[in-house]
Amino acid sequence: MHFKSVLPAPTGRDKLRQESRVFSLISMNVEVKNYITIPALEKIDGIKHVFTTRQNGLGARNIGIKSPSDWDSVAAEFGVSADRVVTVNQVHGDTIITVDSGNFRNTRLVEADALITKAAGLAIGIDTADCVPILLVDPAALAVAAVHAGWRSTVKKIVRKTVGMMHDEFGSDPAGMIAAIGPAIGPECYEVDEPVMGPVREAFPFWSEVATPRGSGKWGLDLAWANKLELMQSGLLERNIHSLGMCTSCRRDLFYSFRAEGRTGRMLSAIMIRP
């Protein structure tokens, strides 16, 4: 069932996070139907995208096996058949695959965490329940990407590698690309310790900008901000990086959160070049 409303102004932890220096991502008024879209991407001719919510996300799987029918509702929204909603077997790595008309039906079991394409009519997507979903668009080359950035993929610089692969394969100029960062767990809810912070320090000279000490060897880690900085260092302009700026753990009325709920459902972040 469709519903329509405007997301309420952030309060409590969401408000504090959006006002903080660490999580000073662009906030915006977005309209919720069965999904969330970001206005900057909606303005691009020939592109359609969605971030699903609990209202039409995928419920907890009994045995974890994915099926092409998982995202039938998203396929209907995009106006394509279910097999044209293209996903991969996400493994928290840095493998990126190029999707085209010849391989799109064979990606579901491929181990990867990002997809890129110039093929029209294929909705490439990644599923999350706290990790950072990132959608990329090159309006000039008309190429798109979907990136799954948990902490492991983030320290492996997956978003930077995706931008680089789009440049190599499609001739994309990072300065002309637009990025949308979807709902992800925020630093007030994502507490980590040294096994995570060690790789973060090693990967990022800017690590102190994305991690807040909490004492007793604990840190609040801001993965969305880390990926924004990575996008900027990849050549994207700050004004072209847009974020929903909402925490999946804080807003369990709207989103699934593995950290808060344990076994739970997934949201899909998908993008398509219109046929």
C-alpha positions, 0 to 999 in steps of 0.5 A, spaced: 500 500 500 502 506 498 502 512 503 505 519 502 508 524 507 513 528 509 519 526 513 519 529 520 524 534 522 529 530 526 529 530 533 533 528 539 539 524 537 538 525 529 538 533 531 544 532 535 548 528 529 545 533 524 548 539 527 555 536 529 561 537 525 562 530 524 556 528 521 554 535 518 552 532 511 547 535 507 540 535 510 533 535 506 526 535 505 524 528 502 518 525 500 516 518 502 511 514 498 513 506 498 521 509 497 525 515 498 528 519 493 533 525 493 531 531 489 538 532 486 538 525 482 530 526 480 532 532 476 537 528 472 534 526 465 534 519 464 535 516 471 530 513 476 532 511 483 529 509 490 531 508 497 526 503 500 524 503 507 521 498 512 514 499 508 517 496 502 523 493 504 525 485 504 523 482 511 528 477 514 529 471 510 528 464 513 534 461 510 538 467 507 537 465 500 535 470 495 530 470 490 529 474 483 522 475 486 525 479 493 524 485 490 518 485 485 515 491 488 521 495 486 521 492 479 514 494 479 516 501 481 521 501 475 517 499 470 521 493 469 521 485 470 523 482 476 530 479 473 532 486 471 533 488 478 540 486 479 543 485 485 550 481 487 552 477 493 555 482 498 561 480 502 564 486 505 569 486 500 572 491 494 570 487 488 566 491 483 562 488 477 560 491 470 553 489 469 550 489 461 545 486 457 549 479 457 550 478 464 545 481 468 541 475 469 547 471 472 550 476 478 545 474 484 551 469 486 557 473 484 561 476 490 561 483 490 559 490 493 558 495 487 555 495 481 556 499 475 553 500 468 551 504 462 546 499 460 539 502 460 533 498 463 537 495 468 536 497 476 542 495 479 542 495 487 545 493 493 541 491 500 543 494 507 540 494 514 546 499 517 551 499 512 552 505 507 548 505 501 551 510 495 548 511 488 553 514 483 551 518 477 555 521 471 550 525 467 554 526 461 556 519 460 549 516 462 552 511 467 550 509 474 553 505 480 550 502 486 555 501 492 555 497 499 560 500 504 560 497 510 566 498 515 570 493 511 569 495 504 569 503 506 577 501 509 578 498 502 576 504 499 570 501 495 567 508 493 574 511 491 575 504 486 568 505 484 569 512 481 575 510 478 572 504 475 567 508 472 572 513 469 576 507 466 570 504 463 566 509 461 570 515 461 566 518 467 569 525 470 569 525 477 568 532 477 561 532 473 559 526 477 553 526 483 553 522 489 547 520 493 548 517 500 542 513 503 540 511 510 545 508 514 547 507 521 550 514 525 556 515 529 551 516 535 549 509 534 555 505 531 560 504 537 566 500 535 573 498 538 580 497 536 579 491 531 575 496 527 579 503 529 586 500 527 584 499 520 580 505 520 586 509 522 591 505 517 586 507 511 585 514 512 589 520 514 583 523 516 580 518 521 580 523 527 574 527 523 570 521 522 571 517 529 569 520 536 572 517 542 568 515 548 573 512 553 574 505 554 577 504 547 570 505 544 569 510 538 563 512 535 564 511 527 561 515 522 561 511 516 557 516 511 562 522 513 568 517 511 565 515 504 563 523 503 570 524 504 573 519 500 568 521 494 571 528 495 578 525 495 576 521 488 574 528 485 567 529 486 565 536 488 562 537 495 556 540 492 554 534 488 554 529 494 547 529 497 545 525 503 539 523 507 542 524 513 538 519 517 540 514 522 537 507 521 538 505 528 535 511 531 529 511 526 527 504 526 520 506 524 522 507 517 529 503 516 531 496 518 537 496 523 542 490 524 546 493 530 539 495 533 535 489 531 539 483 530 536 478 525 532 483 521 530 485 514 533 489 508 532 496 504 534 496 497 538 502 494 537 502 486 538 506 480 537 505 473 538 508 466 531 509 463 530 505 457 
